[in-house]
Structure formats: structure tokens, C-alpha cells
Amino acid sequence: MTSSSSSTPPTSPSSRASSVLARLRPIRLASIGVFALAGLIFWISFNTAQGTNIRSDESMLRFSDLIEQRSRENRGLESSTAKLREEVAGLAKRDSGGSAEERRRLEEVEKAAGAQPVSGPGLTVTLTDAPPDATARIPGWPEPEPDYLVIHQQDLQAVVNALWQGGASGIQVMDQRLISTSAVRCVGNTLILQGQLYSPPYTVTAVGDPDALRRALDASPAIDMYKKYVDAYGLGWKVEQRRDMTLPGYTGGVDLQHAEPVD
């Protein structure tokens, strides 16, 4: 009985070369595509940067630098505004044809609005950040996080609110007289007030009965919580009584800003 066997014919050199080229063709096309994509990305980056260094363009100010720049601009504008307001007030008084009663009522309104200086006894409250290397001073308190060691917006607001509640006739934060539209805002550990930027320590000065003002500070739950952090981590808290002082009138703009719906 005979058996038959089958064998594969040998492959010619030309057919092997064709097979290799067929396998290399997709790789070559992919390589061409990668280089084309890289060229497109380079071209887009160049046009976006317009010849500048995207990674380290010095014209890209940090947010804090932008705030400081705007603060300097606002200080200059407020100084110009104050001078113009003084000129307008002088002209109004000189050319006013109203009666003495009308002028008296105008002065009362200006005083209530914070546009007139206010004098008398009062208090100055100073709040200060804790040392950056502070540790817990009271047993049972956790070691502080960085957020525990700085003055926050709610701390300043608590002092201002307590002083108003204590009957203050005028309040000044740093060198700015507060009016009804004033807003105490903090960004990080810096204060932004009426367009100007301040760093701690922060001072809040109020004209009024010192005893009533002090009682209002002592009665504030928010200030009581702040004092716990003063004891635990070394935040600064100082209340000084003033026998006589004068807070200047507010001289900034009074236009109300509001949002408008987009058409």
C-alpha cells in the first residue's frame, strides 16, 4: 500500500519581497501621518503664541499680581475722585440757594451716609495672622493647618458687625471709611476693600461709646470662636480704647454696580 504526501512549493524571491513591502506599507503610511500631525500641532502652537513662549510668557500675570495692579490704579482714581468731590462740595455750598434748614438736613444725610467726618471716643481692634510655624498651645487641639493661622473674611466681618451693633457712629477698616455699600472681601490672606488691596495686620476703628462697643465685641459668638483660635494657635487680637479721634468722610464713588441679563 502506497501513501502519498503533499508539499508546499517554495516561495520565489520576488513574491517574498512583495509580501514584505505589503507589510511595510501601513507602517510607512502611519509614520507619514504622525509627522503630518506633529507639523500641524507645531503650526497651531506657533500661531497661537504669535512668536511668544507659551510656557513662560512674562505678560501672563498671576492673579495676585493683577489684583495688586488694579489696586494701584484704583488708589490713583480714588484720589482724583476725592479732589473732584471736594470741589463739587465747595461749589454747592457757595452757590446753594436753599434755606438754613435744608442745608442742615443735607449735612445730616451726608453724615448718615458716611460722607462727613465723625469724631469722638472709640475703639481700635487689630487682628493679626499667627506665626507660620505655630503649634497647638492647648492640649487636645490638633496641630494647625495653614488655614487655621490666617485671618479670614468672616473674622473681619464679625468685628465690623459687632461694632455696628454696639452703636458705632462710624467705622474705618485700615484707611477706608465704611458706608452702606462697602463689602469686606478676602482673597487668600489679603483683604480687598473698595478696590484696594491690604495685607495683615488688619485694623478696624470705630467711633462710639467704648464700653458699649466692647460689650458688643464680647457678645459676638463669631468673635468668641476667633478668640479660641487666638488662644490655641497664636492669632493676634488687640482692643485699644481711644479717648478722641476723627474718622474722615468717605470720598470714593457711590454708583451701585449690578448685573444685567444677556440679550
C-alpha positions in Angstrom: 0.0 0.0 0.0 1.5 3.3 -1.0 1.0 6.6 0.7 1.0 10.0 -1.0 2.3 13.2 0.6 1.7 16.8 -0.4 4.4 19.6 -0.1 4.2 23.5 -0.4 6.0 24.8 -3.4 8.9 27.1 -2.5 8.3 30.8 -2.5 10.2 32.9 -5.0 12.4 35.9 -4.0 10.1 38.2 -5.9 7.0 37.1 -4.1 8.7 37.4 -0.7 9.8 41.0 -1.5 6.2 41.8 -2.4 5.0 40.4 0.9 7.5 42.5 2.9 6.5 45.6 1.0 2.8 44.9 1.6 3.5 44.7 5.4 5.7 47.8 5.4 3.2 50.0 3.5 0.8 50.5 6.6 3.8 51.3 8.8 5.1 53.8 6.3 1.6 55.4 6.0 1.3 55.6 9.8 4.7 57.3 10.0 3.8 59.8 7.4 0.6 60.5 9.4 2.5 61.0 12.7 4.9 63.5 11.1 2.0 65.4 9.4 0.1 65.6 12.7 3.3 66.9 14.5 3.7 69.5 11.9 0.1 70.6 12.3 0.4 70.9 16.1 3.6 72.9 15.7 1.9 75.3 13.2 -1.1 75.8 15.5 1.1 76.4 18.5 3.2 79.0 16.6 0.1 80.9 15.5 -1.5 80.7 19.0 1.7 82.0 20.7 2.4 84.6 17.9 6.1 84.2 18.4 6.0 84.2 22.3 7.0 81.4 24.7 3.7 79.8 25.7 5.2 78.1 28.8 6.9 81.2 30.3 5.3 84.3 28.7 6.0 87.1 31.2 3.0 89.0 30.1 0.8 86.4 31.7 0.5 87.9 35.1 -0.5 85.9 38.1 -3.9 86.6 39.6 -2.3 88.2 42.7 -0.2 90.5 40.5 -3.3 91.5 38.6 -5.1 92.4 41.8 -2.1 94.5 43.0 -2.0 96.3 39.7 -5.7 97.1 39.8 -5.4 98.2 43.4 -2.7 100.8 42.5 -4.9 102.1 39.6 -7.9 102.3 41.9 -5.9 104.3 44.5 -5.0 106.8 41.9 -8.6 107.1 40.6 -10.0 107.4 44.2 -7.5 110.3 44.9 -8.7 112.1 41.8 -12.3 111.4 42.7 -11.8 112.8 46.3 -10.4 116.1 44.9 -13.3 116.4 42.5 -15.8 115.7 45.3 -14.3 118.4 47.4 -14.5 120.9 44.6 -18.2 120.0 43.9 -19.0 120.2 47.7 -17.3 123.7 47.8 -19.2 124.9 44.8 -22.5 123.5 46.2 -22.1 125.3 49.5 -21.1 128.6 47.9 -23.9 128.6 45.3 -26.6 126.9 47.4 -29.8 128.9 47.4 -31.6 126.6 49.9 -32.6 127.6 53.4 -30.6 127.0 56.5 -33.0 124.1 57.4 -32.4 122.5 54.0 -28.6 122.8 54.4 -28.8 121.3 57.9 -30.8 118.4 56.6 -28.3 117.9 53.8 -25.5 117.7 56.2 -27.4 115.2 58.4 -27.9 113.0 55.3 -24.3 113.2 54.3 -23.2 112.3 57.9 -25.5 109.3 58.0 -24.2 108.2 54.6 -20.6 108.4 55.9 -19.6 111.3 53.7 -18.9 113.6 56.6 -16.0 113.2 59.2 -17.0 111.8 62.6 -15.2 112.4 65.8 -15.3 111.2 69.4 -14.0 108.3 71.6 -14.0 104.8 70.4 -12.0 101.6 69.9 -9.4 100.1 67.5 -9.4 96.4 67.0 -6.3 94.8 65.5 -6.3 91.3 64.0 -3.0 89.5 63.1 -2.0 86.2 61.4 -0.4 83.6 63.6 3.3 82.8 63.1 3.7 80.3 60.2 5.5 77.8 62.4 2.8 78.0 65.2 1.9 74.8 67.0 -1.1 73.9 69.2 -0.8 75.7 72.6 -3.8 73.9 74.3 -3.8 70.2 75.0 -6.3 68.3 72.9 -6.3 70.8 70.0 -4.9 69.4 66.7 -1.8 70.7 65.1 -2.8 73.6 62.9 -3.3 73.5 59.2 -2.2 76.6 57.3 -5.8 77.7 57.1 -6.0 77.9 60.9 -3.3 80.5 61.1 -4.6 83.4 58.9 -7.3 86.0 59.3 -10.4 85.1 57.3 -13.2 87.3 55.8 -15.7 86.1 58.4 -13.4 87.3 61.2 -13.2 90.9 59.9 -17.0 90.8 59.1 -17.7 89.7 62.7 -15.8 92.6 64.1 -17.4 95.1 61.8 -20.9 93.7 62.5 -20.4 93.7 66.3 -19.2 97.4 66.3 -22.2 98.5 64.3 -24.4 96.6 66.7 -22.6 98.3 69.6 -23.8 101.7 68.3 -20.8 102.9 66.3 -21.4 106.2 64.6 -18.6 105.5 62.1 -16.2 102.6 61.2 -13.0 102.6 59.3 -11.2 99.4 58.1 -7.5 100.1 57.5 -7.6 103.6 56.0 -11.1 103.3 54.4 -14.3 104.6 55.8 -17.1 102.2 55.5 -20.5 103.1 54.0 -23.7 101.1 53.4 -22.3 99.6 50.1 -18.9 98.7 51.5 -18.1 95.0 51.3 -15.3 93.3 53.2 -13.8 90.6 51.0 -10.7 88.4 51.3 -8.7 86.6 48.6 -6.4 84.2 50.3 -4.9 86.1 53.2 -5.3 89.5 51.6 -8.2 92.0 52.0 -9.9 93.7 49.1 -11.8 96.7 50.2 -13.4 99.3 47.8 -10.9 98.5 45.1 -7.8 98.5 47.2 -5.6 95.6 48.5 -4.4 95.2 52.1 -2.3 92.7 54.0 -2.4 91.8 57.7 -2.3 93.1 60.4 -5.8 94.5 59.9 -7.2 97.4 61.9 -10.8 98.2 62.5 -11.5 101.6 64.1 -14.9 102.7 65.4 -16.2 105.9 66.9 -18.8 105.4 69.7 -19.2 104.6 73.4 -16.2 102.5 74.2 -18.0 100.4 76.8 -20.9 99.6 74.5 -18.6 98.7 71.7 -16.6 96.4 73.9 -19.7 94.7 75.2 -20.8 94.1 71.6 -17.5 92.5 70.8 -17.6 90.3 73.8 -21.2 89.2 73.0 -20.4 88.1 69.4 -20.4 84.3 69.0 -18.2 84.6 65.9 -15.6 86.6 67.7 -15.7 84.2 70.6 -14.8 81.4 68.2 -12.0 83.5 66.8 -10.6 84.1 70.3 -10.4 80.3 70.8 -8.1 80.2 67.8 -6.1 83.1 69.4 -5.5 81.0 72.5 -4.9 77.8 70.6 -2.6 78.9 67.8 -1.5 82.5 68.5 -3.6 84.6 66.2 -3.4 88.3 67.1 -6.3 90.1 68.9 -5.9 93.5 70.4 -8.6 96.0 71.5 -7.4 99.6 72.3 -9.6 102.4 73.7 -9.2 105.8 72.1 -10.1 108.9 74.0 -10.7 111.1 71.0 -10.2 110.5 67.2 -11.6 111.6 63.9 -12.6 109.3 61.0 -12.5 111.1 57.6 -15.6 111.0 55.4 -15.9 108.6 52.6 -14.7 110.1 49.3 -15.0 107.2 46.8 -17.6 106.5 44.2 -21.1 105.7 45.2 -22.6 104.3 42.0 -24.3 101.0 42.5 -23.0 98.1 40.3 -25.4 95.4 39.3 -25.6 92.5 36.9 -27.7 92.8 33.7 -29.2 89.9 31.8 -27.6 88.9 28.5 -29.8 89.6 25.4 
